[in-house]
C-alpha cells in the first residue's frame, strides 16, 4: 500500500494549484506544481506509448493478412449468420 501511495503522490499534480488564483489571472505559475508537471511528462512519454501501440497493431494486421484469407475471416466472423436459414420465397 505504501508503494502505491508513494506513486500516487509522485504523479499527482494539483492542476487547480498550478496557478496562484488569489493573485489574479496574471499571477505567476506555482513553480512547485509546474516542476511536478514537467517531471511527470518527462517520466511518461505518451508519444512513445502511442508509437509503440501503432507498431504492435501493424504487426497484428500483418500476421492476420499473412495467415488468413478474407473468406476465412468472413466465415469465422459471420458463422452465426451462416447458421440462419434463408427465408423461402
C-alpha positions as CSV (number, residue, x, y, z in Angstrom):
1,X,0.0,0.0,0.0
2,X,2.8,2.4,0.8
3,X,4.4,1.9,-2.6
4,X,1.1,2.7,-4.3
5,X,0.6,5.7,-2.1
6,X,4.1,6.9,-3.0
7,X,3.4,6.5,-6.7
8,X,0.2,8.4,-6.5
9,X,1.8,11.2,-4.5
10,X,4.7,11.4,-7.0
11,X,2.4,11.5,-10.0
12,X,-0.3,13.7,-8.6
13,X,-0.4,17.2,-9.9
14,X,-2.6,19.9,-8.4
15,X,-3.9,21.5,-11.6
16,X,-6.0,23.8,-9.6
17,X,-2.9,24.8,-7.7
18,X,-0.8,25.3,-10.8
19,X,-1.8,29.0,-10.9
20,X,-1.9,31.2,-7.8
21,X,-5.6,32.3,-8.1
22,X,-5.5,34.5,-5.1
23,X,-3.2,36.9,-7.0
24,X,-5.3,37.3,-10.1
25,X,-5.2,36.0,-13.7
26,X,-1.8,37.4,-14.5
27,X,-0.1,35.8,-11.5
28,X,2.9,33.7,-12.0
29,X,2.7,29.9,-12.1
30,X,3.2,27.9,-9.0
31,X,6.7,26.7,-9.6
32,X,6.5,23.6,-7.4
33,X,3.4,22.3,-9.3
34,X,4.9,23.2,-12.6
35,X,8.0,21.2,-11.8
36,X,5.9,18.3,-10.8
37,X,4.0,18.5,-14.1
38,X,7.3,18.7,-16.0
39,X,8.7,15.7,-14.1
40,X,5.6,13.7,-14.8
41,X,5.8,14.4,-18.5
42,X,9.4,13.5,-18.6
43,X,8.8,10.2,-16.9
44,X,5.7,9.3,-19.0
45,X,6.5,9.8,-22.7
46,X,2.9,9.4,-24.0
47,X,4.0,9.8,-27.7
48,X,6.3,6.8,-27.3
49,X,3.4,4.7,-26.0
50,X,1.2,5.7,-28.9
51,X,4.0,4.9,-31.4
52,X,4.6,1.6,-29.8
53,X,0.9,0.7,-29.8
54,X,0.7,1.6,-33.5
55,X,3.7,-0.7,-34.3
56,X,2.1,-3.5,-32.4
57,X,-1.2,-3.1,-34.2
58,X,0.7,-3.1,-37.5
59,X,2.3,-6.4,-36.5
60,X,-1.1,-7.9,-35.7
61,X,-2.5,-6.7,-39.0
62,X,0.4,-8.2,-40.9
63,X,0.0,-11.5,-39.1
64,X,-3.7,-11.7,-39.9
65,X,-3.1,-10.7,-43.6
66,X,-0.3,-13.4,-43.9
67,X,-2.1,-16.2,-42.2
68,X,-5.8,-15.8,-43.0
69,X,-7.8,-15.1,-46.1
70,X,-10.6,-12.6,-46.2
71,X,-13.0,-15.5,-46.8
72,X,-11.8,-17.3,-43.7
73,X,-12.3,-14.2,-41.6
74,X,-15.7,-13.6,-43.0
75,X,-16.8,-17.1,-42.4
76,X,-15.5,-17.1,-38.8
77,X,-17.0,-13.7,-38.0
78,X,-20.2,-14.5,-39.8
79,X,-20.5,-18.1,-38.6
80,X,-23.8,-17.3,-36.8
81,X,-25.1,-15.8,-39.9
82,X,-24.4,-19.0,-41.9
83,X,-26.4,-21.0,-39.3
84,X,-29.5,-18.9,-40.1
85,X,-31.7,-20.3,-42.9
86,X,-32.6,-18.0,-45.8
87,X,-36.2,-17.1,-45.9
88,X,-38.1,-19.1,-48.6
89,X,-39.6,-17.2,-51.4
